[in-house]
Amino acid sequence: MNIVYNCDDNYIKYASVSMASLLENNREEARIHIYVLTAGPISESSKKGLHDLIEGYGSGRELSLRDISGIK
């Protein structure tokens, strides 16, 4: 399953709640890859928090952060 979020550092805590719910309610899925598209920088602490969240749900869970601020 591939999921895409689009947010910045101001919204990342709300997105992480949604991600936790997604992961919690889809434990039977063999693979979940979450992509986070950002239009600006995300703090290192926010990145670490997201990675820790994803890793807490075990194998088959991936996170990709992509800054799209330069795309027009």
All heavy atoms as TSV, in Angstrom:
chain	resi	resn	atom	element	x	y	z
A	1	MET	N	N	0.859	-1.160	0.000
A	1	MET	CA	C	0.000	0.000	0.000
A	1	MET	C	C	0.912	1.231	0.000
A	1	MET	O	O	1.853	1.316	0.787
A	1	MET	CB	C	-0.883	-0.020	1.252
A	1	MET	CG	C	-1.736	1.211	1.403
A	1	MET	SD	S	-2.679	1.348	2.971
A	1	MET	CE	C	-3.432	-0.220	3.156
A	2	ASN	N	N	0.648	2.167	-0.876
A	2	ASN	CA	C	1.364	3.436	-0.946
A	2	ASN	C	C	0.429	4.553	-0.510
A	2	ASN	O	O	-0.691	4.643	-0.988
A	2	ASN	CB	C	1.858	3.710	-2.371
A	2	ASN	CG	C	2.894	2.707	-2.808
A	2	ASN	OD1	O	3.886	2.509	-2.130
A	2	ASN	ND2	N	2.656	2.060	-3.934
A	3	ILE	N	N	0.929	5.388	0.398
A	3	ILE	CA	C	0.145	6.501	0.928
A	3	ILE	C	C	0.966	7.774	0.779
A	3	ILE	O	O	2.165	7.773	1.052
A	3	ILE	CB	C	-0.186	6.283	2.424
A	3	ILE	CG1	C	-0.898	4.959	2.654
A	3	ILE	CG2	C	-0.987	7.454	2.985
A	3	ILE	CD1	C	-2.270	4.857	2.023
A	4	VAL	N	N	0.315	8.873	0.399
A	4	VAL	CA	C	1.008	10.155	0.236
A	4	VAL	C	C	0.381	11.197	1.150
A	4	VAL	O	O	-0.838	11.345	1.200
A	4	VAL	CB	C	0.929	10.652	-1.230
A	4	VAL	CG1	C	1.601	12.011	-1.377
A	4	VAL	CG2	C	1.548	9.639	-2.174
A	5	TYR	N	N	1.254	11.895	1.869
A	5	TYR	CA	C	0.862	13.050	2.680
A	5	TYR	C	C	1.574	14.263	2.103
A	5	TYR	O	O	2.687	14.146	1.595
A	5	TYR	CB	C	1.307	12.892	4.140
A	5	TYR	CG	C	0.502	11.908	4.935
A	5	TYR	CD1	C	0.811	10.554	4.919
A	5	TYR	CD2	C	-0.554	12.328	5.727
A	5	TYR	CE1	C	0.081	9.644	5.665
A	5	TYR	CE2	C	-1.293	11.429	6.475
A	5	TYR	CZ	C	-0.974	10.089	6.434
A	5	TYR	OH	O	-1.698	9.198	7.164
A	6	ASN	N	N	0.942	15.417	2.216
A	6	ASN	CA	C	1.558	16.677	1.797
A	6	ASN	C	C	1.412	17.635	2.965
A	6	ASN	O	O	0.298	18.004	3.331
A	6	ASN	CB	C	0.864	17.215	0.549
A	6	ASN	CG	C	1.517	18.454	0.021
A	6	ASN	OD1	O	2.305	19.104	0.696
A	6	ASN	ND2	N	1.187	18.797	-1.200
A	7	CYS	N	N	2.534	18.010	3.570
A	7	CYS	CA	C	2.460	18.900	4.728
A	7	CYS	C	C	3.794	19.606	4.939
A	7	CYS	O	O	4.779	19.294	4.291
A	7	CYS	CB	C	2.049	18.134	5.975
A	7	CYS	SG	S	3.179	16.835	6.461
A	8	ASP	N	N	3.785	20.552	5.855
A	8	ASP	CA	C	5.011	21.216	6.260
A	8	ASP	C	C	5.208	20.979	7.754
A	8	ASP	O	O	4.451	20.245	8.381
A	8	ASP	CB	C	5.000	22.705	5.904
A	8	ASP	CG	C	3.889	23.479	6.589
A	8	ASP	OD1	O	3.265	22.957	7.538
A	8	ASP	OD2	O	3.638	24.622	6.179
A	9	ASP	N	N	6.222	21.615	8.325
A	9	ASP	CA	C	6.536	21.373	9.727
A	9	ASP	C	C	5.410	21.823	10.658
A	9	ASP	O	O	5.272	21.294	11.763
A	9	ASP	CB	C	7.844	22.077	10.089
A	9	ASP	CG	C	8.637	21.318	11.136
A	9	ASP	OD1	O	8.617	20.068	11.105
A	9	ASP	OD2	O	9.280	21.961	11.978
A	10	ASN	N	N	4.586	22.760	10.219
A	10	ASN	CA	C	3.472	23.229	11.044
A	10	ASN	C	C	2.368	22.183	11.189
A	10	ASN	O	O	1.595	22.230	12.140
A	10	ASN	CB	C	2.869	24.510	10.465
A	10	ASN	CG	C	3.835	25.656	10.493
A	10	ASN	OD1	O	4.523	25.880	11.479
A	10	ASN	ND2	N	3.923	26.376	9.385
A	11	TYR	N	N	2.268	21.274	10.246
A	11	TYR	CA	C	1.179	20.296	10.232
A	11	TYR	C	C	1.668	18.881	10.523
A	11	TYR	O	O	0.875	17.955	10.628
A	11	TYR	CB	C	0.481	20.342	8.867
A	11	TYR	CG	C	-0.845	19.635	8.847
A	11	TYR	CD1	C	-1.978	20.226	9.395
A	11	TYR	CD2	C	-0.960	18.366	8.305
A	11	TYR	CE1	C	-3.200	19.568	9.391
A	11	TYR	CE2	C	-2.183	17.699	8.293
A	11	TYR	CZ	C	-3.289	18.307	8.845
A	11	TYR	OH	O	-4.486	17.648	8.847
A	12	ILE	N	N	2.978	18.710	10.683
A	12	ILE	CA	C	3.534	17.371	10.787
A	12	ILE	C	C	2.997	16.591	11.985
A	12	ILE	O	O	2.792	15.380	11.902
A	12	ILE	CB	C	5.084	17.421	10.789
A	12	ILE	CG1	C	5.667	16.093	10.339
A	12	ILE	CG2	C	5.638	17.813	12.136
A	12	ILE	CD1	C	5.547	15.835	8.892
A	13	LYS	N	N	2.698	17.261	13.101
A	13	LYS	CA	C	2.185	16.520	14.257
A	13	LYS	C	C	0.800	15.948	13.980
A	13	LYS	O	O	0.467	14.862	14.440
A	13	LYS	CB	C	2.199	17.375	15.516
A	13	LYS	CG	C	1.291	18.559	15.509
A	13	LYS	CD	C	1.434	19.343	16.813
A	13	LYS	CE	C	0.642	20.622	16.764
A	13	LYS	NZ	N	0.801	21.396	17.988
A	14	TYR	N	N	0.007	16.651	13.190
A	14	TYR	CA	C	-1.323	16.137	12.839
A	14	TYR	C	C	-1.212	14.994	11.826
A	14	TYR	O	O	-1.945	14.006	11.908
A	14	TYR	CB	C	-2.205	17.255	12.291
A	14	TYR	CG	C	-2.294	18.415	13.246
A	14	TYR	CD1	C	-1.673	19.624	12.957
A	14	TYR	CD2	C	-2.972	18.293	14.459
A	14	TYR	CE1	C	-1.729	20.692	13.847
A	14	TYR	CE2	C	-3.034	19.346	15.348
A	14	TYR	CZ	C	-2.415	20.546	15.037
A	14	TYR	OH	O	-2.469	21.583	15.920
A	15	ALA	N	N	-0.287	15.140	10.892
A	15	ALA	CA	C	-0.063	14.074	9.918
A	15	ALA	C	C	0.437	12.812	10.619
A	15	ALA	O	O	0.048	11.697	10.251
A	15	ALA	CB	C	0.927	14.530	8.849
A	16	SER	N	N	1.275	12.973	11.640
A	16	SER	CA	C	1.793	11.801	12.341
A	16	SER	C	C	0.681	11.061	13.094
A	16	SER	O	O	0.713	9.835	13.188
A	16	SER	CB	C	2.938	12.186	13.273
A	16	SER	OG	O	2.493	13.015	14.307
A	17	VAL	N	N	-0.308	11.782	13.591
A	17	VAL	CA	C	-1.454	11.126	14.231
A	17	VAL	C	C	-2.212	10.295	13.188
A	17	VAL	O	O	-2.606	9.153	13.443
A	17	VAL	CB	C	-2.389	12.156	14.898
A	17	VAL	CG1	C	-3.695	11.523	15.338
A	17	VAL	CG2	C	-1.685	12.831	16.063
A	18	SER	N	N	-2.392	10.858	12.016
A	18	SER	CA	C	-3.061	10.137	10.937
A	18	SER	C	C	-2.250	8.901	10.529
A	18	SER	O	O	-2.809	7.829	10.296
A	18	SER	CB	C	-3.256	11.067	9.738
A	18	SER	OG	O	-3.767	10.363	8.638
A	19	MET	N	N	-0.930	9.059	10.454
A	19	MET	CA	C	-0.065	7.929	10.097
A	19	MET	C	C	-0.153	6.823	11.145
A	19	MET	O	O	-0.222	5.637	10.791
A	19	MET	CB	C	1.383	8.388	9.973
A	19	MET	CG	C	1.648	9.230	8.773
A	19	MET	SD	S	3.376	9.766	8.805
A	19	MET	CE	C	3.228	11.270	7.845
A	20	ALA	N	N	-0.150	7.197	12.420
A	20	ALA	CA	C	-0.260	6.198	13.484
A	20	ALA	C	C	-1.574	5.427	13.361
A	20	ALA	O	O	-1.606	4.204	13.499
A	20	ALA	CB	C	-0.156	6.870	14.846
A	21	SER	N	N	-2.650	6.131	13.073
A	21	SER	CA	C	-3.944	5.475	12.898
A	21	SER	C	C	-3.919	4.545	11.693
A	21	SER	O	O	-4.414	3.414	11.753
A	21	SER	CB	C	-5.037	6.526	12.729
A	21	SER	OG	O	-6.285	5.917	12.494
A	22	LEU	N	N	-3.341	5.023	10.606
A	22	LEU	CA	C	-3.215	4.210	9.399
A	22	LEU	C	C	-2.452	2.924	9.693
A	22	LEU	O	O	-2.890	1.826	9.335
A	22	LEU	CB	C	-2.498	5.010	8.307
A	22	LEU	CG	C	-2.081	4.229	7.076
A	22	LEU	CD1	C	-3.272	4.028	6.160
A	22	LEU	CD2	C	-0.971	4.940	6.345
A	23	LEU	N	N	-1.313	3.047	10.353
A	23	LEU	CA	C	-0.487	1.884	10.648
A	23	LEU	C	C	-1.167	0.946	11.645
A	23	LEU	O	O	-1.108	-0.277	11.495
A	23	LEU	CB	C	0.875	2.340	11.175
A	23	LEU	CG	C	1.736	3.088	10.152
A	23	LEU	CD1	C	2.885	3.799	10.845
A	23	LEU	CD2	C	2.238	2.151	9.074
A	24	GLU	N	N	-1.794	1.517	12.636
A	24	GLU	CA	C	-2.469	0.714	13.663
A	24	GLU	C	C	-3.628	-0.093	13.081
A	24	GLU	O	O	-3.843	-1.250	13.449
A	24	GLU	CB	C	-2.986	1.637	14.769
A	24	GLU	CG	C	-3.506	0.935	15.975
A	24	GLU	CD	C	-2.456	0.156	16.747
A	24	GLU	OE1	O	-1.289	0.599	16.817
A	24	GLU	OE2	O	-2.815	-0.919	17.270
A	25	ASN	N	N	-4.358	0.506	12.163
A	25	ASN	CA	C	-5.546	-0.140	11.610
A	25	ASN	C	C	-5.286	-0.956	10.356
A	25	ASN	O	O	-6.225	-1.493	9.757
A	25	ASN	CB	C	-6.625	0.913	11.345
A	25	ASN	CG	C	-7.172	1.458	12.636
A	25	ASN	OD1	O	-7.818	0.740	13.387
A	25	ASN	ND2	N	-6.884	2.720	12.924
A	26	ASN	N	N	-4.021	-1.069	9.967
A	26	ASN	CA	C	-3.663	-1.865	8.790
A	26	ASN	C	C	-2.481	-2.771	9.084
A	26	ASN	O	O	-1.616	-2.988	8.239
A	26	ASN	CB	C	-3.347	-0.938	7.610
A	26	ASN	CG	C	-4.584	-0.281	7.074
A	26	ASN	OD1	O	-5.375	-0.899	6.379
A	26	ASN	ND2	N	-4.775	0.981	7.440
A	27	ARG	N	N	-2.467	-3.324	10.269
A	27	ARG	CA	C	-1.366	-4.210	10.672
A	27	ARG	C	C	-1.256	-5.441	9.775
A	27	ARG	O	O	-0.177	-6.007	9.625
A	27	ARG	CB	C	-1.523	-4.628	12.121
A	27	ARG	CG	C	-1.251	-3.505	13.094
A	27	ARG	CD	C	-1.328	-4.010	14.524
A	27	ARG	NE	N	-1.018	-2.974	15.476
A	27	ARG	CZ	C	0.197	-2.750	15.973
A	27	ARG	NH1	N	1.204	-3.496	15.597
A	27	ARG	NH2	N	0.401	-1.784	16.849
A	28	GLU	N	N	-2.368	-5.862	9.181
A	28	GLU	CA	C	-2.353	-7.066	8.343
A	28	GLU	C	C	-1.716	-6.830	6.975
A	28	GLU	O	O	-1.389	-7.779	6.272
A	28	GLU	CB	C	-3.775	-7.617	8.170
A	28	GLU	CG	C	-4.682	-6.800	7.256
A	28	GLU	CD	C	-5.245	-5.514	7.859
A	28	GLU	OE1	O	-5.081	-5.263	9.068
A	28	GLU	OE2	O	-5.863	-4.751	7.098
A	29	GLU	N	N	-1.549	-5.570	6.598
A	29	GLU	CA	C	-0.906	-5.255	5.319
A	29	GLU	C	C	0.562	-5.660	5.373
A	29	GLU	O	O	1.271	-5.327	6.330
A	29	GLU	CB	C	-0.990	-3.760	5.003
A	29	GLU	CG	C	-2.336	-3.284	4.573
A	29	GLU	CD	C	-2.736	-3.779	3.192
A	29	GLU	OE1	O	-1.859	-3.922	2.306
A	29	GLU	OE2	O	-3.928	-4.023	3.007
A	30	ALA	N	N	1.017	-6.347	4.350
A	30	ALA	CA	C	2.415	-6.797	4.325
A	30	ALA	C	C	3.375	-5.625	4.143
A	30	ALA	O	O	4.478	-5.628	4.682
A	30	ALA	CB	C	2.612	-7.808	3.199
A	31	ARG	N	N	2.951	-4.625	3.386
A	31	ARG	CA	C	3.839	-3.507	3.066
A	31	ARG	C	C	3.057	-2.209	3.051
A	31	ARG	O	O	2.007	-2.115	2.411
A	31	ARG	CB	C	4.469	-3.740	1.691
A	31	ARG	CG	C	5.470	-2.701	1.284
A	31	ARG	CD	C	6.039	-3.033	-0.113
A	31	ARG	NE	N	6.657	-1.871	-0.676
A	31	ARG	CZ	C	6.020	-0.854	-1.266
A	31	ARG	NH1	N	4.724	-0.870	-1.380
A	31	ARG	NH2	N	6.685	0.172	-1.752
A	32	ILE	N	N	3.567	-1.211	3.737
A	32	ILE	CA	C	3.011	0.140	3.693
A	32	ILE	C	C	4.163	1.105	3.501
A	32	ILE	O	O	5.112	1.111	4.284
A	32	ILE	CB	C	2.227	0.504	4.979
A	32	ILE	CG1	C	1.048	-0.438	5.170
A	32	ILE	CG2	C	1.759	1.959	4.916
A	32	ILE	CD1	C	0.284	-0.220	6.470
A	33	HIS	N	N	4.103	1.875	2.436
A	33	HIS	CA	C	5.129	2.884	2.141
A	33	HIS	C	C	4.447	4.245	2.201
A	33	HIS	O	O	3.540	4.527	1.429
A	33	HIS	CB	C	5.732	2.659	0.765
A	33	HIS	CG	C	6.969	3.453	0.536
A	33	HIS	ND1	N	7.987	2.987	-0.246
A	33	HIS	CD2	C	7.381	4.670	0.985
A	33	HIS	CE1	C	8.963	3.889	-0.269
A	33	HIS	NE2	N	8.597	4.924	0.467
A	34	ILE	N	N	4.904	5.072	3.145
A	34	ILE	CA	C	4.337	6.402	3.327
A	34	ILE	C	C	5.296	7.426	2.739
A	34	ILE	O	O	6.482	7.457	3.090
A	34	ILE	CB	C	4.077	6.697	4.818
A	34	ILE	CG1	C	3.044	5.705	5.362
A	34	ILE	CG2	C	3.622	8.140	4.998
A	34	ILE	CD1	C	2.807	5.819	6.853
A	35	TYR	N	N	4.783	8.232	1.832
A	35	TYR	CA	C	5.536	9.320	1.226
A	35	TYR	C	C	5.038	10.626	1.828
A	35	TYR	O	O	3.838	10.857	1.896
A	35	TYR	CB	C	5.310	9.367	-0.284
A	35	TYR	CG	C	5.785	8.134	-1.008
A	35	TYR	CD1	C	4.962	7.018	-1.143
A	35	TYR	CD2	C	7.061	8.085	-1.557
A	35	TYR	CE1	C	5.384	5.890	-1.810
A	35	TYR	CE2	C	7.497	6.952	-2.226
A	35	TYR	CZ	C	6.659	5.863	-2.351
A	35	TYR	OH	O	7.102	4.734	-3.010
A	36	VAL	N	N	5.964	11.471	2.254
A	36	VAL	CA	C	5.604	12.787	2.773
A	36	VAL	C	C	6.225	13.823	1.843
A	36	VAL	O	O	7.447	13.921	1.734
A	36	VAL	CB	C	6.095	12.995	4.222
A	36	VAL	CG1	C	5.737	14.394	4.698
A	36	VAL	CG2	C	5.505	11.943	5.148
A	37	LEU	N	N	5.366	14.559	1.152
A	37	LEU	CA	C	5.805	15.632	0.259
A	37	LEU	C	C	5.744	16.930	1.038
A	37	LEU	O	O	4.734	17.230	1.664
A	37	LEU	CB	C	4.897	15.711	-0.963
A	37	LEU	CG	C	4.709	14.414	-1.752
A	37	LEU	CD1	C	3.754	14.654	-2.913
A	37	LEU	CD2	C	6.035	13.869	-2.226
A	38	THR	N	N	6.819	17.688	1.004
A	38	THR	CA	C	6.865	18.947	1.737
A	38	THR	C	C	7.144	20.107	0.801
A	38	THR	O	O	7.852	19.962	-0.186
A	38	THR	CB	C	7.949	18.923	2.828
A	38	THR	OG1	O	9.231	18.863	2.218
A	38	THR	CG2	C	7.760	17.747	3.761
A	39	ALA	N	N	6.581	21.246	1.129
A	39	ALA	CA	C	6.820	22.460	0.346
A	39	ALA	C	C	7.770	23.384	1.100
A	39	ALA	O	O	7.857	24.558	0.818
A	39	ALA	CB	C	5.509	23.165	0.055
A	40	GLY	N	N	8.452	22.848	2.048
A	40	GLY	CA	C	9.400	23.601	2.850
A	40	GLY	C	C	10.131	22.666	3.775
A	40	GLY	O	O	9.875	21.472	3.799
A	41	PRO	N	N	11.038	23.208	4.542
A	41	PRO	CA	C	11.854	22.339	5.400
A	41	PRO	C	C	11.044	21.718	6.535
A	41	PRO	O	O	10.077	22.293	7.016
A	41	PRO	CB	C	12.917	23.286	5.945
A	41	PRO	CG	C	12.314	24.646	5.862
A	41	PRO	CD	C	11.399	24.614	4.675
A	42	ILE	N	N	11.472	20.533	6.905
A	42	ILE	CA	C	10.929	19.854	8.078
A	42	ILE	C	C	12.095	19.707	9.044
A	42	ILE	O	O	13.189	19.282	8.652
A	42	ILE	CB	C	10.317	18.490	7.718
A	42	ILE	CG1	C	9.046	18.706	6.907
A	42	ILE	CG2	C	10.027	17.678	8.953
A	42	ILE	CD1	C	8.221	17.488	6.681
A	43	SER	N	N	11.868	20.035	10.290
A	43	SER	CA	C	12.942	19.998	11.290
A	43	SER	C	C	13.471	18.576	11.467
A	43	SER	O	O	12.765	17.593	11.211
A	43	SER	CB	C	12.447	20.547	12.625
A	43	SER	OG	O	11.513	19.661	13.194
A	44	GLU	N	N	14.704	18.497	11.924
A	44	GLU	CA	C	15.318	17.193	12.160
A	44	GLU	C	C	14.556	16.418	13.236
A	44	GLU	O	O	14.411	15.208	13.139
A	44	GLU	CB	C	16.785	17.358	12.544
A	44	GLU	CG	C	17.669	17.822	11.399
A	44	GLU	CD	C	17.629	16.892	10.188
A	44	GLU	OE1	O	17.691	15.653	10.370
A	44	GLU	OE2	O	17.525	17.405	9.055
A	45	SER	N	N	14.052	17.125	14.235
A	45	SER	CA	C	13.292	16.431	15.284
A	45	SER	C	C	11.985	15.864	14.728
A	45	SER	O	O	11.562	14.771	15.122
A	45	SER	CB	C	13.028	17.353	16.475
A	45	SER	OG	O	12.231	18.449	16.101
A	46	SER	N	N	11.355	16.582	13.804
A	46	SER	CA	C	10.131	16.065	13.175
A	46	SER	C	C	10.445	14.850	12.316
A	46	SER	O	O	9.713	13.856	12.333
A	46	SER	CB	C	9.468	17.143	12.317
A	46	SER	OG	O	8.960	18.177	13.120
A	47	LYS	N	N	11.534	14.911	11.562
A	47	LYS	CA	C	11.941	13.769	10.731
A	47	LYS	C	C	12.203	12.549	11.602
A	47	LYS	O	O	11.763	11.443	11.291
A	47	LYS	CB	C	13.196	14.111	9.929
A	47	LYS	CG	C	12.973	15.097	8.819
A	47	LYS	CD	C	14.282	15.420	8.130
A	47	LYS	CE	C	14.124	16.523	7.120
A	47	LYS	NZ	N	15.394	16.880	6.475
A	48	LYS	N	N	12.941	12.763	12.699
A	48	LYS	CA	C	13.247	11.652	13.608
A	48	LYS	C	C	11.965	11.073	14.189
A	48	LYS	O	O	11.808	9.847	14.271
A	48	LYS	CB	C	14.182	12.101	14.716
A	48	LYS	CG	C	14.562	10.961	15.654
A	48	LYS	CD	C	15.491	11.398	16.736
A	48	LYS	CE	C	15.886	10.308	17.700
A	48	LYS	NZ	N	15.116	9.127	17.801
A	49	GLY	N	N	11.029	11.944	14.576
A	49	GLY	CA	C	9.761	11.476	15.119
A	49	GLY	C	C	8.994	10.611	14.131
A	49	GLY	O	O	8.429	9.576	14.503
A	50	LEU	N	N	8.978	11.028	12.876
A	50	LEU	CA	C	8.290	10.240	11.843
A	50	LEU	C	C	8.967	8.892	11.640
A	50	LEU	O	O	8.307	7.851	11.561
A	50	LEU	CB	C	8.250	11.010	10.524
A	50	LEU	CG	C	7.336	12.219	10.471
A	50	LEU	CD1	C	7.479	12.920	9.118
A	50	LEU	CD2	C	5.893	11.831	10.709
A	51	HIS	N	N	10.300	8.914	11.545
A	51	HIS	CA	C	11.028	7.657	11.356
A	51	HIS	C	C	10.820	6.719	12.543
A	51	HIS	O	O	10.614	5.520	12.352
A	51	HIS	CB	C	12.515	7.921	11.114
A	51	HIS	CG	C	12.815	8.383	9.729
A	51	HIS	ND1	N	12.773	7.546	8.635
A	51	HIS	CD2	C	13.154	9.600	9.248
A	51	HIS	CE1	C	13.071	8.225	7.535
A	51	HIS	NE2	N	13.302	9.478	7.890
A	52	ASP	N	N	10.856	7.262	13.756
A	52	ASP	CA	C	10.626	6.434	14.948
A	52	ASP	C	C	9.224	5.836	14.936
A	52	ASP	O	O	9.037	4.665	15.288
A	52	ASP	CB	C	10.828	7.254	16.218
A	52	ASP	CG	C	12.284	7.621	16.468
A	52	ASP	OD1	O	13.176	7.072	15.787
A	52	ASP	OD2	O	12.523	8.483	17.345
A	53	LEU	N	N	8.246	6.629	14.525
A	53	LEU	CA	C	6.866	6.143	14.438
A	53	LEU	C	C	6.776	4.973	13.472
A	53	LEU	O	O	6.239	3.907	13.807
A	53	LEU	CB	C	5.933	7.269	13.979
A	53	LEU	CG	C	4.498	6.866	13.655
A	53	LEU	CD1	C	3.766	6.432	14.920
A	53	LEU	CD2	C	3.769	7.996	12.971
A	54	ILE	N	N	7.304	5.141	12.282
A	54	ILE	CA	C	7.232	4.103	11.246
A	54	ILE	C	C	7.961	2.849	11.700
A	54	ILE	O	O	7.452	1.729	11.565
A	54	ILE	CB	C	7.816	4.629	9.915
A	54	ILE	CG1	C	7.068	5.866	9.422
A	54	ILE	CG2	C	7.824	3.527	8.847
A	54	ILE	CD1	C	5.589	5.719	9.254
A	55	GLU	N	N	9.163	3.013	12.235
A	55	GLU	CA	C	9.953	1.865	12.672
A	55	GLU	C	C	9.272	1.106	13.806
A	55	GLU	O	O	9.464	-0.095	13.948
A	55	GLU	CB	C	11.345	2.317	13.089
A	55	GLU	CG	C	12.191	2.758	11.911
A	55	GLU	CD	C	13.512	3.398	12.337
A	55	GLU	OE1	O	13.816	3.427	13.550
A	55	GLU	OE2	O	14.220	3.875	11.439
A	56	GLY	N	N	8.467	1.794	14.589
A	56	GLY	CA	C	7.757	1.154	15.688
A	56	GLY	C	C	6.724	0.137	15.240
A	56	GLY	O	O	6.263	-0.675	16.048
A	57	TYR	N	N	6.380	0.159	13.985
A	57	TYR	CA	C	5.388	-0.785	13.461
A	57	TYR	C	C	6.024	-1.952	12.721
A	57	TYR	O	O	5.340	-2.738	12.084
A	57	TYR	CB	C	4.359	-0.055	12.588
A	57	TYR	CG	C	3.355	0.669	13.447
A	57	TYR	CD1	C	3.570	1.979	13.847
A	57	TYR	CD2	C	2.211	0.025	13.900
A	57	TYR	CE1	C	2.669	2.636	14.665
A	57	TYR	CE2	C	1.303	0.671	14.723
A	57	TYR	CZ	C	1.536	1.970	15.097
A	57	TYR	OH	O	0.640	2.603	15.923
A	58	GLY	N	N	7.335	-2.076	12.803
A	58	GLY	CA	C	8.021	-3.260	12.304
A	58	GLY	C	C	8.372	-3.235	10.828
A	58	GLY	O	O	8.294	-2.215	10.160
A	59	SER	N	N	8.748	-4.412	10.369
A	59	SER	CA	C	9.202	-4.541	8.988
A	59	SER	C	C	8.046	-4.359	8.004
A	59	SER	O	O	6.879	-4.509	8.364
A	59	SER	CB	C	9.853	-5.907	8.769
A	59	SER	OG	O	8.902	-6.932	8.939
A	60	GLY	N	N	8.406	-4.021	6.793
A	60	GLY	CA	C	7.400	-3.796	5.762
A	60	GLY	C	C	6.820	-2.397	5.794
A	60	GLY	O	O	5.871	-2.090	5.073
A	61	ARG	N	N	7.387	-1.551	6.637
A	61	ARG	CA	C	6.923	-0.163	6.748
A	61	ARG	C	C	8.056	0.759	6.322
A	61	ARG	O	O	9.175	0.644	6.824
A	61	ARG	CB	C	6.509	0.176	8.181
A	61	ARG	CG	C	5.477	-0.762	8.793
A	61	ARG	CD	C	4.253	-0.849	7.921
A	61	ARG	NE	N	3.191	-1.638	8.514
A	61	ARG	CZ	C	2.717	-2.758	7.987
A	61	ARG	NH1	N	3.270	-3.262	6.893
A	61	ARG	NH2	N	1.704	-3.380	8.520
A	62	GLU	N	N	7.782	1.653	5.384
A	62	GLU	CA	C	8.804	2.566	4.881
A	62	GLU	C	C	8.293	3.996	4.897
A	62	GLU	O	O	7.091	4.239	4.773
A	62	GLU	CB	C	9.174	2.219	3.441
A	62	GLU	CG	C	9.902	0.920	3.269
A	62	GLU	CD	C	10.264	0.706	1.815
A	62	GLU	OE1	O	11.120	1.463	1.300
A	62	GLU	OE2	O	9.666	-0.186	1.201
A	63	LEU	N	N	9.243	4.924	4.999
A	63	LEU	CA	C	8.942	6.345	4.969
A	63	LEU	C	C	9.891	7.022	4.003
A	63	LEU	O	O	11.095	6.805	4.052
A	63	LEU	CB	C	9.102	6.965	6.358
A	63	LEU	CG	C	8.936	8.479	6.446
A	63	LEU	CD1	C	7.484	8.869	6.190
A	63	LEU	CD2	C	9.392	8.988	7.806
A	64	SER	N	N	9.343	7.844	3.104
A	64	SER	CA	C	10.150	8.652	2.191
A	64	SER	C	C	9.720	10.096	2.314
A	64	SER	O	O	8.529	10.403	2.190
A	64	SER	CB	C	9.958	8.195	0.737
A	64	SER	OG	O	10.421	6.880	0.561
A	65	LEU	N	N	10.679	10.976	2.592
A	65	LEU	CA	C	10.421	12.414	2.678
A	65	LEU	C	C	10.953	13.072	1.419
A	65	LEU	O	O	12.100	12.856	1.039
A	65	LEU	CB	C	11.117	13.002	3.907
A	65	LEU	CG	C	10.686	12.437	5.250
A	65	LEU	CD1	C	11.632	12.873	6.338
A	65	LEU	CD2	C	9.278	12.876	5.564
A	66	ARG	N	N	10.125	13.883	0.769
A	66	ARG	CA	C	10.523	14.554	-0.473
A	66	ARG	C	C	10.163	16.026	-0.406
A	66	ARG	O	O	8.997	16.380	-0.210
A	66	ARG	CB	C	9.809	13.942	-1.679
A	66	ARG	CG	C	10.031	12.465	-1.867
A	66	ARG	CD	C	11.408	12.208	-2.464
A	66	ARG	NE	N	11.534	10.813	-2.847
A	66	ARG	CZ	C	12.220	9.911	-2.156
A	66	ARG	NH1	N	12.801	10.242	-1.054
A	66	ARG	NH2	N	12.288	8.673	-2.559
A	67	ASP	N	N	11.153	16.887	-0.588
A	67	ASP	CA	C	10.917	18.327	-0.648
A	67	ASP	C	C	10.571	18.679	-2.087
A	67	ASP	O	O	11.365	18.484	-2.989
A	67	ASP	CB	C	12.159	19.088	-0.202
A	67	ASP	CG	C	11.950	20.588	-0.167
A	67	ASP	OD1	O	10.858	21.072	-0.549
A	67	ASP	OD2	O	12.886	21.290	0.247
A	68	ILE	N	N	9.371	19.177	-2.292
A	68	ILE	CA	C	8.916	19.513	-3.646
A	68	ILE	C	C	8.825	21.033	-3.851
A	68	ILE	O	O	8.199	21.483	-4.808
A	68	ILE	CB	C	7.562	18.851	-3.959
A	68	ILE	CG1	C	6.476	19.293	-2.976
A	68	ILE	CG2	C	7.710	17.321	-3.979
A	68	ILE	CD1	C	5.086	18.900	-3.367
A	69	SER	N	N	9.447	21.797	-2.966
A	69	SER	CA	C	9.321	23.259	-3.044
A	69	SER	C	C	9.891	23.835	-4.335
A	69	SER	O	O	9.449	24.879	-4.779
A	69	SER	CB	C	9.987	23.920	-1.833
A	69	SER	OG	O	11.346	23.571	-1.765
A	70	GLY	N	N	10.848	23.158	-4.967
A	70	GLY	CA	C	11.432	23.671	-6.196
A	70	GLY	C	C	10.700	23.238	-7.463
A	70	GLY	O	O	11.054	23.665	-8.573
A	71	ILE	N	N	9.668	22.443	-7.342
A	71	ILE	CA	C	8.931	21.951	-8.511
A	71	ILE	C	C	7.837	22.945	-8.890
A	71	ILE	O	O	7.070	23.387	-8.041
A	71	ILE	CB	C	8.322	20.558	-8.227
A	71	ILE	CG1	C	9.429	19.562	-7.945
A	71	ILE	CG2	C	7.453	20.105	-9.390
A	71	ILE	CD1	C	8.936	18.208	-7.510
A	72	LYS	N	N	7.756	23.266	-10.163
A	72	LYS	CA	C	6.719	24.193	-10.628
A	72	LYS	C	C	5.872	23.543	-11.681
A	72	LYS	O	O	6.208	22.705	-12.389
A	72	LYS	CB	C	7.355	25.449	-11.178
A	72	LYS	CG	C	8.062	26.185	-10.087
A	72	LYS	CD	C	8.598	27.501	-10.584
A	72	LYS	CE	C	9.337	28.127	-9.427
A	72	LYS	NZ	N	9.625	29.455	-9.496
